[in-house]
């Protein structure tokens, strides 16, 4: 499983758990965690599609 897939999975899991809990504080924390995992996945994806910097020419 790639890092991106891992973080997306964790985000989904946190959202599922948030729908099941009755404690509002716990639910909010799980939703915050889901958002953070989603941001991690987005950052990893963004880095993987950025063009690689040109290598310096050898002297």
N, CA, C and O atoms as a Maestro MAE file, in Angstrom:
{
 s_m_m2io_version
 :::
 2.0.0
}

f_m_ct {
 s_m_title
 :::
 protein
 m_atom[236] {
  # First column is atom index #
  i_m_mmod_type
  r_m_x_coord
  r_m_y_coord
  r_m_z_coord
  i_m_residue_number
  s_m_chain_name
  s_m_pdb_residue_name
  s_m_pdb_atom_name
  i_m_atomic_number
  :::
  1 25 0.853 -1.173 0.000 1 A "UNK " " N  " 7
  2 3 0.000 0.000 0.000 1 A "UNK " " CA " 6
  3 2 0.900 1.238 0.000 1 A "UNK " " C  " 6
  4 15 1.829 1.345 0.800 1 A "UNK " " O  " 8
  5 25 0.612 2.158 -0.899 2 A "UNK " " N  " 7
  6 3 1.403 3.379 -0.970 2 A "UNK " " CA " 6
  7 2 1.097 4.272 0.230 2 A "UNK " " C  " 6
  8 15 0.092 4.089 0.917 2 A "UNK " " O  " 8
  9 25 1.972 5.231 0.466 3 A "UNK " " N  " 7
  10 3 1.746 6.172 1.568 3 A "UNK " " CA " 6
  11 2 0.432 6.928 1.378 3 A "UNK " " C  " 6
  12 15 -0.327 7.125 2.326 3 A "UNK " " O  " 8
  13 25 0.178 7.347 0.141 4 A "UNK " " N  " 7
  14 3 -1.060 8.077 -0.135 4 A "UNK " " CA " 6
  15 2 -2.273 7.215 0.189 4 A "UNK " " C  " 6
  16 15 -3.205 7.671 0.853 4 A "UNK " " O  " 8
  17 25 -2.260 5.981 -0.275 5 A "UNK " " N  " 7
  18 3 -3.381 5.075 -0.019 5 A "UNK " " CA " 6
  19 2 -3.533 4.822 1.479 5 A "UNK " " C  " 6
  20 15 -4.650 4.742 1.991 5 A "UNK " " O  " 8
  21 25 -2.411 4.699 2.173 6 A "UNK " " N  " 7
  22 3 -2.457 4.476 3.619 6 A "UNK " " CA " 6
  23 2 -3.164 5.638 4.325 6 A "UNK " " C  " 6
  24 15 -4.049 5.420 5.152 6 A "UNK " " O  " 8
  25 25 -2.774 6.860 3.997 7 A "UNK " " N  " 7
  26 3 -3.379 8.017 4.655 7 A "UNK " " CA " 6
  27 2 -4.839 8.192 4.257 7 A "UNK " " C  " 6
  28 15 -5.654 8.604 5.083 7 A "UNK " " O  " 8
  29 25 -5.183 7.891 3.017 8 A "UNK " " N  " 7
  30 3 -6.594 7.964 2.613 8 A "UNK " " CA " 6
  31 2 -7.418 6.921 3.386 8 A "UNK " " C  " 6
  32 15 -8.534 7.201 3.825 8 A "UNK " " O  " 8
  33 25 -6.855 5.723 3.544 9 A "UNK " " N  " 7
  34 3 -7.532 4.673 4.306 9 A "UNK " " CA " 6
  35 2 -7.744 5.118 5.752 9 A "UNK " " C  " 6
  36 15 -8.833 4.955 6.302 9 A "UNK " " O  " 8
  37 25 -6.697 5.684 6.366 10 A "UNK " " N  " 7
  38 3 -6.807 6.142 7.750 10 A "UNK " " CA " 6
  39 2 -7.855 7.248 7.871 10 A "UNK " " C  " 6
  40 15 -8.608 7.292 8.844 10 A "UNK " " O  " 8
  41 25 -7.900 8.130 6.889 11 A "UNK " " N  " 7
  42 3 -8.896 9.197 6.887 11 A "UNK " " CA " 6
  43 2 -10.307 8.607 6.838 11 A "UNK " " C  " 6
  44 15 -11.192 9.026 7.584 11 A "UNK " " O  " 8
  45 25 -10.501 7.640 5.958 12 A "UNK " " N  " 7
  46 3 -11.809 6.987 5.857 12 A "UNK " " CA " 6
  47 2 -12.184 6.283 7.158 12 A "UNK " " C  " 6
  48 15 -13.330 6.362 7.602 12 A "UNK " " O  " 8
  49 25 -11.232 5.602 7.761 13 A "UNK " " N  " 7
  50 3 -11.490 4.904 9.015 13 A "UNK " " CA " 6
  51 2 -11.908 5.878 10.116 13 A "UNK " " C  " 6
  52 15 -12.852 5.615 10.861 13 A "UNK " " O  " 8
  53 25 -11.207 6.992 10.212 14 A "UNK " " N  " 7
  54 3 -11.536 7.984 11.235 14 A "UNK " " CA " 6
  55 2 -12.941 8.543 11.008 14 A "UNK " " C  " 6
  56 15 -13.684 8.761 11.965 14 A "UNK " " O  " 8
  57 25 -13.306 8.773 9.755 15 A "UNK " " N  " 7
  58 3 -14.663 9.262 9.453 15 A "UNK " " CA " 6
  59 2 -15.724 8.221 9.830 15 A "UNK " " C  " 6
  60 15 -16.768 8.561 10.386 15 A "UNK " " O  " 8
  61 25 -15.447 6.966 9.524 16 A "UNK " " N  " 7
  62 3 -16.394 5.900 9.881 16 A "UNK " " CA " 6
  63 2 -16.591 5.829 11.395 16 A "UNK " " C  " 6
  64 15 -17.715 5.726 11.887 16 A "UNK " " O  " 8
  65 25 -15.485 5.885 12.115 17 A "UNK " " N  " 7
  66 3 -15.580 5.845 13.579 17 A "UNK " " CA " 6
  67 2 -16.347 7.050 14.108 17 A "UNK " " C  " 6
  68 15 -17.145 6.930 15.038 17 A "UNK " " O  " 8
  69 25 -16.100 8.213 13.510 18 A "UNK " " N  " 7
  70 3 -16.787 9.434 13.954 18 A "UNK " " CA " 6
  71 2 -18.298 9.299 13.811 18 A "UNK " " C  " 6
  72 15 -19.051 9.820 14.634 18 A "UNK " " O  " 8
  73 25 -18.743 8.598 12.764 19 A "UNK " " N  " 7
  74 3 -20.188 8.408 12.581 19 A "UNK " " CA " 6
  75 2 -20.779 7.467 13.622 19 A "UNK " " C  " 6
  76 15 -21.986 7.483 13.860 19 A "UNK " " O  " 8
  77 25 -19.934 6.648 14.245 20 A "UNK " " N  " 7
  78 3 -20.431 5.644 15.180 20 A "UNK " " CA " 6
  79 2 -20.420 6.093 16.640 20 A "UNK " " C  " 6
  80 15 -21.183 5.567 17.450 20 A "UNK " " O  " 8
  81 25 -19.572 7.051 16.985 21 A "UNK " " N  " 7
  82 3 -19.465 7.441 18.388 21 A "UNK " " CA " 6
  83 2 -20.553 8.448 18.751 21 A "UNK " " C  " 6
  84 15 -21.038 9.205 17.910 21 A "UNK " " O  " 8
  85 25 -20.917 8.432 20.023 22 A "UNK " " N  " 7
  86 3 -21.949 9.363 20.490 22 A "UNK " " CA " 6
  87 2 -21.356 10.561 21.228 22 A "UNK " " C  " 6
  88 15 -22.034 11.572 21.411 22 A "UNK " " O  " 8
  89 25 -20.107 10.457 21.648 23 A "UNK " " N  " 7
  90 3 -19.443 11.545 22.365 23 A "UNK " " CA " 6
  91 2 -19.012 12.620 21.362 23 A "UNK " " C  " 6
  92 15 -18.219 12.353 20.459 23 A "UNK " " O  " 8
  93 25 -19.537 13.822 21.527 24 A "UNK " " N  " 7
  94 3 -19.268 14.911 20.585 24 A "UNK " " CA " 6
  95 2 -17.790 15.291 20.537 24 A "UNK " " C  " 6
  96 15 -17.272 15.621 19.470 24 A "UNK " " O  " 8
  97 25 -17.117 15.248 21.666 25 A "UNK " " N  " 7
  98 3 -15.697 15.620 21.712 25 A "UNK " " CA " 6
  99 2 -14.869 14.594 20.941 25 A "UNK " " C  " 6
  100 15 -13.984 14.954 20.165 25 A "UNK " " O  " 8
  101 25 -15.161 13.333 21.160 26 A "UNK " " N  " 7
  102 3 -14.446 12.268 20.459 26 A "UNK " " CA " 6
  103 2 -14.738 12.347 18.967 26 A "UNK " " C  " 6
  104 15 -13.828 12.209 18.149 26 A "UNK " " O  " 8
  105 25 -15.999 12.568 18.607 27 A "UNK " " N  " 7
  106 3 -16.371 12.687 17.198 27 A "UNK " " CA " 6
  107 2 -15.597 13.810 16.526 27 A "UNK " " C  " 6
  108 15 -15.068 13.638 15.428 27 A "UNK " " O  " 8
  109 25 -15.532 14.957 17.185 28 A "UNK " " N  " 7
  110 3 -14.827 16.105 16.607 28 A "UNK " " CA " 6
  111 2 -13.339 15.796 16.419 28 A "UNK " " C  " 6
  112 15 -12.755 16.144 15.393 28 A "UNK " " O  " 8
  113 25 -12.737 15.149 17.402 29 A "UNK " " N  " 7
  114 3 -11.317 14.796 17.295 29 A "UNK " " CA " 6
  115 2 -11.085 13.826 16.141 29 A "UNK " " C  " 6
  116 15 -10.119 13.969 15.392 29 A "UNK " " O  " 8
  117 25 -11.964 12.847 15.998 30 A "UNK " " N  " 7
  118 3 -11.833 11.899 14.888 30 A "UNK " " CA " 6
  119 2 -11.970 12.606 13.536 30 A "UNK " " C  " 6
  120 15 -11.250 12.280 12.593 30 A "UNK " " O  " 8
  121 25 -12.879 13.558 13.441 31 A "UNK " " N  " 7
  122 3 -13.026 14.304 12.194 31 A "UNK " " CA " 6
  123 2 -11.802 15.173 11.917 31 A "UNK " " C  " 6
  124 15 -11.401 15.334 10.764 31 A "UNK " " O  " 8
  125 25 -11.214 15.728 12.964 32 A "UNK " " N  " 7
  126 3 -9.968 16.487 12.798 32 A "UNK " " CA " 6
  127 2 -8.854 15.575 12.300 32 A "UNK " " C  " 6
  128 15 -8.087 15.943 11.411 32 A "UNK " " O  " 8
  129 25 -8.774 14.383 12.882 33 A "UNK " " N  " 7
  130 3 -7.766 13.416 12.454 33 A "UNK " " CA " 6
  131 2 -7.982 13.034 10.991 33 A "UNK " " C  " 6
  132 15 -7.023 12.930 10.225 33 A "UNK " " O  " 8
  133 25 -9.236 12.824 10.604 34 A "UNK " " N  " 7
  134 3 -9.545 12.478 9.217 34 A "UNK " " CA " 6
  135 2 -9.072 13.565 8.266 34 A "UNK " " C  " 6
  136 15 -8.492 13.276 7.219 34 A "UNK " " O  " 8
  137 25 -9.323 14.814 8.635 35 A "UNK " " N  " 7
  138 3 -8.876 15.934 7.802 35 A "UNK " " CA " 6
  139 2 -7.355 15.974 7.698 35 A "UNK " " C  " 6
  140 15 -6.805 16.215 6.623 35 A "UNK " " O  " 8
  141 25 -6.688 15.740 8.807 36 A "UNK " " N  " 7
  142 3 -5.227 15.767 8.805 36 A "UNK " " CA " 6
  143 2 -4.663 14.650 7.933 36 A "UNK " " C  " 6
  144 15 -3.742 14.880 7.149 36 A "UNK " " O  " 8
  145 25 -5.206 13.451 8.062 37 A "UNK " " N  " 7
  146 3 -4.765 12.342 7.205 37 A "UNK " " CA " 6
  147 2 -4.990 12.694 5.740 37 A "UNK " " C  " 6
  148 15 -4.146 12.398 4.894 37 A "UNK " " O  " 8
  149 25 -6.108 13.314 5.439 38 A "UNK " " N  " 7
  150 3 -6.382 13.729 4.058 38 A "UNK " " CA " 6
  151 2 -5.365 14.736 3.557 38 A "UNK " " C  " 6
  152 15 -4.930 14.670 2.408 38 A "UNK " " O  " 8
  153 25 -4.989 15.666 4.418 39 A "UNK " " N  " 7
  154 3 -3.968 16.657 4.032 39 A "UNK " " CA " 6
  155 2 -2.623 15.980 3.773 39 A "UNK " " C  " 6
  156 15 -1.922 16.329 2.824 39 A "UNK " " O  " 8
  157 25 -2.263 15.008 4.622 40 A "UNK " " N  " 7
  158 3 -1.010 14.275 4.399 40 A "UNK " " CA " 6
  159 2 -1.033 13.609 3.026 40 A "UNK " " C  " 6
  160 15 -0.065 13.698 2.270 40 A "UNK " " O  " 8
  161 25 -2.131 12.949 2.710 41 A "UNK " " N  " 7
  162 3 -2.242 12.273 1.413 41 A "UNK " " CA " 6
  163 2 -2.136 13.277 0.272 41 A "UNK " " C  " 6
  164 15 -1.453 13.020 -0.720 41 A "UNK " " O  " 8
  165 25 -2.808 14.420 0.407 42 A "UNK " " N  " 7
  166 3 -2.742 15.455 -0.621 42 A "UNK " " CA " 6
  167 2 -1.315 15.956 -0.818 42 A "UNK " " C  " 6
  168 15 -0.872 16.149 -1.950 42 A "UNK " " O  " 8
  169 25 -0.595 16.167 0.284 43 A "UNK " " N  " 7
  170 3 0.788 16.649 0.191 43 A "UNK " " CA " 6
  171 2 1.682 15.627 -0.494 43 A "UNK " " C  " 6
  172 15 2.521 15.987 -1.320 43 A "UNK " " O  " 8
  173 25 1.509 14.364 -0.156 44 A "UNK " " N  " 7
  174 3 2.316 13.319 -0.787 44 A "UNK " " CA " 6
  175 2 2.016 13.261 -2.281 44 A "UNK " " C  " 6
  176 15 2.934 13.155 -3.095 44 A "UNK " " O  " 8
  177 25 0.749 13.328 -2.641 45 A "UNK " " N  " 7
  178 3 0.369 13.319 -4.052 45 A "UNK " " CA " 6
  179 2 0.959 14.519 -4.783 45 A "UNK " " C  " 6
  180 15 1.476 14.384 -5.892 45 A "UNK " " O  " 8
  181 25 0.881 15.681 -4.167 46 A "UNK " " N  " 7
  182 3 1.401 16.890 -4.805 46 A "UNK " " CA " 6
  183 2 2.897 16.774 -5.054 46 A "UNK " " C  " 6
  184 15 3.391 17.180 -6.105 46 A "UNK " " O  " 8
  185 25 3.613 16.221 -4.088 47 A "UNK " " N  " 7
  186 3 5.060 16.059 -4.262 47 A "UNK " " CA " 6
  187 2 5.383 15.045 -5.350 47 A "UNK " " C  " 6
  188 15 6.389 15.182 -6.046 47 A "UNK " " O  " 8
  189 25 4.549 14.041 -5.502 48 A "UNK " " N  " 7
  190 3 4.847 12.995 -6.477 48 A "UNK " " CA " 6
  191 2 4.585 13.443 -7.907 48 A "UNK " " C  " 6
  192 15 5.122 12.845 -8.839 48 A "UNK " " O  " 8
  193 25 3.767 14.489 -8.108 49 A "UNK " " N  " 7
  194 3 3.492 14.952 -9.465 49 A "UNK " " CA " 6
  195 2 4.269 16.209 -9.835 49 A "UNK " " C  " 6
  196 15 4.230 16.645 -10.985 49 A "UNK " " O  " 8
  197 25 4.970 16.791 -8.874 50 A "UNK " " N  " 7
  198 3 5.788 17.957 -9.176 50 A "UNK " " CA " 6
  199 2 6.958 17.527 -10.057 50 A "UNK " " C  " 6
  200 15 7.528 16.455 -9.857 50 A "UNK " " O  " 8
  201 25 7.312 18.358 -11.024 51 A "UNK " " N  " 7
  202 3 8.471 18.006 -11.854 51 A "UNK " " CA " 6
  203 2 9.747 18.023 -11.005 51 A "UNK " " C  " 6
  204 15 9.926 18.882 -10.141 51 A "UNK " " O  " 8
  205 25 10.602 17.081 -11.267 52 A "UNK " " N  " 7
  206 3 11.870 17.005 -10.538 52 A "UNK " " CA " 6
  207 2 12.730 18.202 -10.944 52 A "UNK " " C  " 6
  208 15 12.750 18.580 -12.115 52 A "UNK " " O  " 8
  209 25 13.445 18.804 -9.978 53 A "UNK " " N  " 7
  210 3 14.318 19.926 -10.328 53 A "UNK " " CA " 6
  211 2 15.431 19.457 -11.260 53 A "UNK " " C  " 6
  212 15 15.937 18.341 -11.138 53 A "UNK " " O  " 8
  213 25 15.794 20.319 -12.177 54 A "UNK " " N  " 7
  214 3 16.869 19.986 -13.127 54 A "UNK " " CA " 6
  215 2 18.163 19.797 -12.372 54 A "UNK " " C  " 6
  216 15 18.500 20.575 -11.479 54 A "UNK " " O  " 8
  217 25 18.878 18.767 -12.736 55 A "UNK " " N  " 7
  218 3 20.171 18.537 -12.076 55 A "UNK " " CA " 6
  219 2 21.180 19.525 -12.599 55 A "UNK " " C  " 6
  220 15 21.182 19.890 -13.775 55 A "UNK " " O  " 8
  221 25 22.038 19.945 -11.694 56 A "UNK " " N  " 7
  222 3 23.101 20.888 -12.079 56 A "UNK " " CA " 6
  223 2 24.057 20.190 -13.051 56 A "UNK " " C  " 6
  224 15 24.379 19.012 -12.893 56 A "UNK " " O  " 8
  225 25 24.485 20.923 -14.026 57 A "UNK " " N  " 7
  226 3 25.412 20.367 -15.022 57 A "UNK " " CA " 6
  227 2 26.757 20.109 -14.366 57 A "UNK " " C  " 6
  228 15 27.234 20.914 -13.565 57 A "UNK " " O  " 8
  229 25 27.355 18.997 -14.705 58 A "UNK " " N  " 7
  230 3 28.676 18.647 -14.150 58 A "UNK " " CA " 6
  231 2 29.722 19.545 -14.773 58 A "UNK " " C  " 6
  232 15 29.675 19.852 -15.964 58 A "UNK " " O  " 8
  233 25 30.655 19.954 -13.958 59 A "UNK " " N  " 7
  234 3 31.726 20.841 -14.463 59 A "UNK " " CA " 6
  235 2 32.883 20.042 -14.908 59 A "UNK " " C  " 6
  236 15 33.881 20.601 -15.364 59 A "UNK " " O  " 8
  :::
 }
 m_bond[235] {
  # First column is bond index #
  i_m_from
  i_m_to
  i_m_order
  :::
  1 1 2 1
  2 2 3 1
  3 3 4 2
  4 3 5 1
  5 5 6 1
  6 6 7 1
  7 7 8 2
  8 7 9 1
  9 9 10 1
  10 10 11 1
  11 11 12 2
  12 11 13 1
  13 13 14 1
  14 14 15 1
  15 15 16 2
  16 15 17 1
  17 17 18 1
  18 18 19 1
  19 19 20 2
  20 19 21 1
  21 21 22 1
  22 22 23 1
  23 23 24 2
  24 23 25 1
  25 25 26 1
  26 26 27 1
  27 27 28 2
  28 27 29 1
  29 29 30 1
  30 30 31 1
  31 31 32 2
  32 31 33 1
  33 33 34 1
  34 34 35 1
  35 35 36 2
  36 35 37 1
  37 37 38 1
  38 38 39 1
  39 39 40 2
  40 39 41 1
  41 41 42 1
  42 42 43 1
  43 43 44 2
  44 43 45 1
  45 45 46 1
  46 46 47 1
  47 47 48 2
  48 47 49 1
  49 49 50 1
  50 50 51 1
  51 51 52 2
  52 51 53 1
  53 53 54 1
  54 54 55 1
  55 55 56 2
  56 55 57 1
  57 57 58 1
  58 58 59 1
  59 59 60 2
  60 59 61 1
  61 61 62 1
  62 62 63 1
  63 63 64 2
  64 63 65 1
  65 65 66 1
  66 66 67 1
  67 67 68 2
  68 67 69 1
  69 69 70 1
  70 70 71 1
  71 71 72 2
  72 71 73 1
  73 73 74 1
  74 74 75 1
  75 75 76 2
  76 75 77 1
  77 77 78 1
  78 78 79 1
  79 79 80 2
  80 79 81 1
  81 81 82 1
  82 82 83 1
  83 83 84 2
  84 83 85 1
  85 85 86 1
  86 86 87 1
  87 87 88 2
  88 87 89 1
  89 89 90 1
  90 90 91 1
  91 91 92 2
  92 91 93 1
  93 93 94 1
  94 94 95 1
  95 95 96 2
  96 95 97 1
  97 97 98 1
  98 98 99 1
  99 99 100 2
  100 99 101 1
  101 101 102 1
  102 102 103 1
  103 103 104 2
  104 103 105 1
  105 105 106 1
  106 106 107 1
  107 107 108 2
  108 107 109 1
  109 109 110 1
  110 110 111 1
  111 111 112 2
  112 111 113 1
  113 113 114 1
  114 114 115 1
  115 115 116 2
  116 115 117 1
  117 117 118 1
  118 118 119 1
  119 119 120 2
  120 119 121 1
  121 121 122 1
  122 122 123 1
  123 123 124 2
  124 123 125 1
  125 125 126 1
  126 126 127 1
  127 127 128 2
  128 127 129 1
  129 129 130 1
  130 130 131 1
  131 131 132 2
  132 131 133 1
  133 133 134 1
  134 134 135 1
  135 135 136 2
  136 135 137 1
  137 137 138 1
  138 138 139 1
  139 139 140 2
  140 139 141 1
  141 141 142 1
  142 142 143 1
  143 143 144 2
  144 143 145 1
  145 145 146 1
  146 146 147 1
  147 147 148 2
  148 147 149 1
  149 149 150 1
  150 150 151 1
  151 151 152 2
  152 151 153 1
  153 153 154 1
  154 154 155 1
  155 155 156 2
  156 155 157 1
  157 157 158 1
  158 158 159 1
  159 159 160 2
  160 159 161 1
  161 161 162 1
  162 162 163 1
  163 163 164 2
  164 163 165 1
  165 165 166 1
  166 166 167 1
  167 167 168 2
  168 167 169 1
  169 169 170 1
  170 170 171 1
  171 171 172 2
  172 171 173 1
  173 173 174 1
  174 174 175 1
  175 175 176 2
  176 175 177 1
  177 177 178 1
  178 178 179 1
  179 179 180 2
  180 179 181 1
  181 181 182 1
  182 182 183 1
  183 183 184 2
  184 183 185 1
  185 185 186 1
  186 186 187 1
  187 187 188 2
  188 187 189 1
  189 189 190 1
  190 190 191 1
  191 191 192 2
  192 191 193 1
  193 193 194 1
  194 194 195 1
  195 195 196 2
  196 195 197 1
  197 197 198 1
  198 198 199 1
  199 199 200 2
  200 199 201 1
  201 201 202 1
  202 202 203 1
  203 203 204 2
  204 203 205 1
  205 205 206 1
  206 206 207 1
  207 207 208 2
  208 207 209 1
  209 209 210 1
  210 210 211 1
  211 211 212 2
  212 211 213 1
  213 213 214 1
  214 214 215 1
  215 215 216 2
  216 215 217 1
  217 217 218 1
  218 218 219 1
  219 219 220 2
  220 219 221 1
  221 221 222 1
  222 222 223 1
  223 223 224 2
  224 223 225 1
  225 225 226 1
  226 226 227 1
  227 227 228 2
  228 227 229 1
  229 229 230 1
  230 230 231 1
  231 231 232 2
  232 231 233 1
  233 233 234 1
  234 234 235 1
  235 235 236 2
  :::
 }
}
